[in-house]
């Protein structure tokens, strides 16, 4: 549902940059795996490829994505 909304009003990614936990600030993003792969291979939107130039931690591992 979140990625459907992100597709309608944005670039296919939902980012929340203001998550506070244990006195630290975090960012998280929700994206469809297909959209991530397309942006990495074809630079379809440049948004995700730009975000991944910074250190990231994948919470859901997928054999299609390796770092």
Residue pairs with C-beta under 8 A, 6 or more apart in sequence:
2 14
2 30
3 12
3 14
3 30
3 31
3 32
3 35
5 14
6 12
6 13
6 14
6 30
6 31
11 45
11 47
11 48
12 31
12 32
12 35
12 45
12 47
13 29
13 30
13 31
13 35
13 47
13 48
13 51
14 29
14 30
14 31
15 27
15 28
15 29
15 51
16 27
16 28
16 29
17 27
18 25
19 25
19 26
19 27
19 28
20 26
29 51
31 48
33 62
33 64
33 65
35 44
35 48
36 48
36 65
37 64
37 65
38 44
39 45
39 46
39 47
39 48
39 49
40 48
40 49
40 52
43 49
56 67
58 65
58 67
